[in-house]
Amino acid sequence: YQYSLVVRDIEREFVPLFEAEGLGLTPWGPLGGGFLSGKYRPGDRPTEGRIAITPDYAEEAWQRRATERNWAILDVVGEIAEARGKSYPQVALAWLRAQPAVVAPIIGVRTPAQLEDNLGAVGWELTGEELTRLNEVSTIEEGYPYRMIRKYGAR
């Protein structure tokens, strides 16, 4: 399953299921298709990398990622990275490693330098305060049918 600070939908059902059944999760897309790499900025449309693979895909992929919520997430990731002397990917991967049921994220690097940087997410942990900040900024909407069940299910 895809799982990252920008894609947390699986927390609605799958993460609780994996926890309850004692299963391990090996999520893909831990950097949100490269969005959490720190190389993108609001207003700067990517011209290379995963988000800009093909003209048709690029626009749709960029629109999905370039949201106010995701820019806010990226800001907090950057603040923590700077304070800890880590890279954006290291912070994003450390957050994912701290999530229940996650055994190991599937990283998708293109270069040895990216691999080396991603491996820098191991050997340290985010503080409770840092995890709280990241969890709060990246909270997902309750969504349907969960909102309806909560509202009408207690009757």
C-alpha positions as CSV (number, residue, x, y, z in Angstrom):
1,Y,0.0,0.0,0.0
2,Q,1.1,3.6,-0.6
3,Y,1.7,5.4,2.7
4,S,3.5,8.6,3.5
5,L,2.9,11.9,5.2
6,V,0.9,13.1,2.1
7,V,-1.0,9.8,1.6
8,R,-2.4,8.5,4.9
9,D,-5.7,6.9,3.7
10,I,-4.7,3.4,4.8
11,E,-4.9,4.6,8.4
12,R,-8.7,4.4,8.2
13,E,-8.9,0.6,7.9
14,F,-5.7,-1.2,6.9
15,V,-3.3,0.0,9.6
16,P,-5.7,-0.9,12.4
17,L,-6.3,-4.3,10.7
18,F,-2.5,-4.9,10.4
19,E,-2.0,-4.0,14.1
20,A,-4.9,-6.2,15.3
21,E,-3.7,-9.2,13.3
22,G,0.0,-8.7,14.1
23,L,0.9,-8.2,10.4
24,G,3.7,-6.1,9.1
25,L,3.3,-3.4,6.5
26,T,5.9,-2.6,3.8
27,P,4.5,0.5,2.2
28,W,5.6,2.0,-1.1
29,G,5.8,5.7,-2.0
30,P,7.2,6.8,1.3
31,L,8.2,10.2,-0.2
32,G,4.9,10.8,-1.9
33,G,6.3,10.2,-5.4
34,G,9.2,12.5,-4.7
35,F,7.1,15.3,-3.3
36,L,8.7,15.0,0.2
37,S,12.2,15.1,-1.2
38,G,12.3,18.8,-0.5
39,K,13.1,19.8,-4.1
40,Y,9.7,21.2,-4.9
41,R,8.4,24.7,-4.0
42,P,5.0,26.3,-4.4
43,G,4.6,27.8,-7.9
44,D,7.6,25.9,-9.3
45,R,6.3,23.2,-11.6
46,P,8.7,20.3,-11.9
47,T,10.4,19.7,-15.2
48,E,12.1,16.4,-14.3
49,G,11.7,13.5,-11.9
50,R,8.8,11.3,-11.2
51,I,6.2,14.0,-11.1
52,A,7.1,15.2,-14.6
53,I,7.4,11.8,-16.3
54,T,5.1,12.5,-19.2
55,P,3.1,15.7,-20.1
56,D,-0.3,14.0,-19.5
57,Y,0.8,12.4,-16.2
58,A,2.7,15.5,-15.0
59,E,-0.2,17.9,-14.8
60,E,-2.5,15.4,-13.0
61,A,0.3,14.3,-10.6
62,W,1.3,17.8,-9.8
63,Q,-2.3,18.9,-9.1
64,R,-2.7,16.0,-6.7
65,R,0.4,16.9,-4.8
66,A,0.5,20.7,-4.9
67,T,-2.2,21.3,-2.3
68,E,-2.2,23.7,0.7
69,R,-2.2,20.7,3.0
70,N,0.9,19.2,1.3
71,W,2.8,22.4,1.2
72,A,2.1,22.8,5.0
73,I,3.4,19.3,5.5
74,L,6.5,20.1,3.5
75,D,7.1,23.2,5.6
76,V,7.1,21.2,8.9
77,V,9.3,18.5,7.4
78,G,11.7,21.2,6.4
79,E,11.7,22.8,9.8
80,I,12.4,19.5,11.5
81,A,15.1,18.6,8.9
82,E,16.9,21.9,9.5
83,A,16.7,21.6,13.3
84,R,18.0,18.1,13.3
85,G,20.6,18.4,10.6
86,K,18.7,15.8,8.5
87,S,17.3,15.8,4.9
88,Y,13.7,16.1,4.0
89,P,13.6,12.4,2.9
90,Q,15.2,11.3,6.2
91,V,12.5,13.1,8.2
92,A,9.7,11.7,6.1
93,L,11.1,8.1,6.3
94,A,11.7,8.4,10.0
95,W,8.0,9.4,10.5
96,L,6.9,6.4,8.4
97,R,9.2,4.1,10.4
98,A,7.5,5.3,13.6
99,Q,4.0,4.3,12.4
100,P,2.3,1.3,13.8
101,A,2.7,-1.9,11.8
102,V,5.3,-0.5,9.4
103,V,8.1,-3.0,9.1
104,A,10.1,-1.3,6.3
105,P,9.2,1.2,3.6
106,I,9.9,0.4,0.0
107,I,12.2,3.1,-1.2
108,G,12.5,4.0,-4.9
109,V,15.8,5.7,-5.5
110,R,17.4,6.5,-8.9
111,T,20.9,7.3,-7.8
112,P,23.4,6.0,-5.3
113,A,23.3,9.4,-3.6
114,Q,19.6,9.1,-3.0
115,L,20.1,5.6,-1.6
116,E,22.7,6.8,0.8
117,D,20.5,9.8,1.9
118,N,17.5,7.5,2.4
119,L,19.5,5.1,4.5
120,G,20.3,8.1,6.8
121,A,16.7,7.7,8.1
122,V,17.9,4.7,10.1
123,G,19.7,5.0,13.5
124,W,17.7,7.9,14.9
125,E,14.1,8.7,15.8
126,L,11.9,11.7,15.8
127,T,10.9,13.1,19.2
128,G,7.4,12.9,20.5
129,E,6.9,16.6,19.8
130,E,8.2,16.2,16.2
131,L,5.9,13.2,15.6
132,T,2.9,15.2,17.0
133,R,3.7,18.2,14.7
134,L,3.9,15.9,11.6
135,N,0.8,14.0,12.6
136,E,-1.2,17.2,13.1
137,V,-0.2,18.9,9.9
138,S,-0.8,15.7,7.8
139,T,-4.1,14.6,9.4
140,I,-6.5,13.2,6.8
141,E,-10.2,14.0,6.6
142,E,-12.5,11.5,8.1
143,G,-14.3,11.1,4.8
144,Y,-17.2,8.9,3.7
145,P,-18.5,6.5,5.0
146,Y,-16.7,7.1,8.3
147,R,-18.2,10.5,9.0
148,M,-21.7,9.1,8.3
149,I,-21.1,6.0,10.5
150,R,-19.9,8.2,13.4
151,K,-22.8,10.6,13.0
152,Y,-25.6,8.1,12.6
153,G,-24.2,4.9,13.9
154,A,-24.8,5.7,17.5
155,R,-28.5,5.9,17.1
